[in-house]
Amino acid sequence: MMEKSVEVLDLKDIACPMNSAKALLHLEGLEIGAILDILVDDGEPIKNVPLSLEGEGHEILDTVKVDRLWKIRVKKR
């Protein structure tokens, strides 16, 4: 069985707290249970964006460093 394609939201070079706001706004348009990969910068973004998403009730499935960026895999709740 093939895995459903995962949408990617590129938020690199977007400063806090705008990246969290953009991520939450994007998730609003997705169905419950949808998976989204969010790309953010190192430093404040990787510290704050996952906390913000969890604070809104979404589930963080994984965080992986990819070169100078982080990929946050989140499941909409």
Secondary structure, DSSP 8 states (H G I E B T S, - for coil): ------EEEE-TT--TTHHHHHHHHHHHTS-TT-EEEEEEETTHHHHHHHHHHHHTT-EEEEEEEETTEEEEEEE--
